[in-house]
Amino acid sequence: MKERIHHYSEKIFAASLLIALIGGGIVALLFTLSLMIGGNFGESLAVVTKSKILPWFIRLASIAILFGMIQTYTTGQHSLSMKTDGAKPKNNIN
């Protein structure tokens, strides 16, 4: 059961994080485009991007973090841990 939770949480984490990152790039491009256009249309584009599009990608990134935490705590291993699994470290200092 734990393996299935880990497997599905990893897949959901990866997909939602990828979509959130691509969405962040889209938002950045829309803001850049609104600066280049300027005027009332550029302002409207920036406001719509901020109020309608950006919150959805922030929510998706939060969901990705939730599933990443589930994945981390079901396996008991952290991605940045420095465990040696009982092996003694080699001392290469001469």
C-alpha positions as CSV (number, residue, x, y, z in Angstrom):
1,M,0.0,0.0,0.0
2,K,2.8,2.3,0.9
3,E,4.5,1.7,-2.5
4,R,1.3,2.6,-4.3
5,I,0.9,5.8,-2.4
6,H,4.5,6.7,-3.1
7,H,4.1,5.9,-6.8
8,Y,1.0,7.9,-7.4
9,S,2.1,10.8,-5.2
10,E,5.3,10.9,-7.2
11,K,3.4,11.0,-10.5
12,I,1.0,13.7,-9.4
13,F,3.9,15.7,-7.9
14,A,5.9,15.6,-11.1
15,A,3.0,16.4,-13.4
16,S,1.6,19.3,-11.3
17,L,5.0,20.8,-10.7
18,L,5.8,20.7,-14.4
19,I,2.5,22.4,-15.3
20,A,3.1,25.0,-12.6
21,L,6.5,25.8,-13.9
22,I,5.3,26.1,-17.4
23,G,2.5,28.3,-16.2
24,G,5.0,30.5,-14.4
25,G,6.7,31.0,-17.7
26,I,3.4,31.8,-19.4
27,V,2.6,34.4,-16.8
28,A,6.1,36.0,-17.2
29,L,5.6,36.2,-21.0
30,L,2.1,37.7,-20.5
31,F,3.5,40.4,-18.2
32,T,6.4,41.1,-20.6
33,L,3.9,41.3,-23.5
34,S,1.7,43.7,-21.5
35,L,4.7,45.9,-20.8
36,M,5.6,46.0,-24.5
37,I,2.0,46.7,-25.6
38,G,1.3,49.4,-23.0
39,G,-1.7,51.6,-22.9
40,N,-5.1,50.4,-21.8
41,F,-4.9,47.0,-23.5
42,G,-1.5,46.3,-21.9
43,E,-2.9,47.3,-18.5
44,S,-5.9,45.1,-19.0
45,L,-3.8,42.2,-20.0
46,A,-1.6,42.6,-16.9
47,V,-4.6,42.8,-14.6
48,V,-6.3,39.8,-16.1
49,T,-3.0,37.8,-15.8
50,K,-2.6,38.8,-12.2
51,S,-6.2,38.2,-11.1
52,K,-7.4,35.3,-13.2
53,I,-4.4,33.2,-14.5
54,L,-1.7,33.5,-11.8
55,P,-3.8,32.3,-8.8
56,W,-4.5,29.0,-10.7
57,F,-0.8,28.3,-11.1
58,I,-0.1,29.2,-7.5
59,R,-2.8,26.7,-6.4
60,L,-1.3,24.0,-8.7
61,A,2.2,24.6,-7.2
62,S,0.7,24.2,-3.7
63,I,-0.9,20.9,-4.7
64,A,2.5,19.8,-6.1
65,I,4.1,20.7,-2.7
66,L,1.5,18.7,-0.9
67,F,2.1,15.6,-3.0
68,G,5.8,16.0,-2.7
69,M,5.5,16.0,1.1
70,I,3.4,12.9,1.0
71,Q,6.0,11.2,-1.2
72,T,8.8,12.3,1.2
73,Y,7.0,11.1,4.3
74,T,5.8,7.8,2.9
75,T,9.4,6.8,1.9
76,G,11.1,8.2,5.0
77,Q,13.9,9.6,2.8
78,H,14.5,13.2,2.0
79,S,16.0,14.2,-1.3
80,L,18.7,16.3,0.3
81,S,19.7,13.9,3.1
82,M,23.3,12.7,3.4
83,K,22.7,9.3,4.9
84,T,25.4,6.7,4.1
85,D,23.3,3.6,4.8
86,G,25.7,2.3,7.4
87,A,28.8,2.5,5.2
88,K,31.8,4.2,6.7
89,P,33.0,7.2,4.8
90,K,36.3,6.9,3.0
91,N,38.9,9.3,4.2
92,N,40.9,10.4,1.2
93,I,43.0,13.0,3.0
94,N,46.7,12.3,2.7
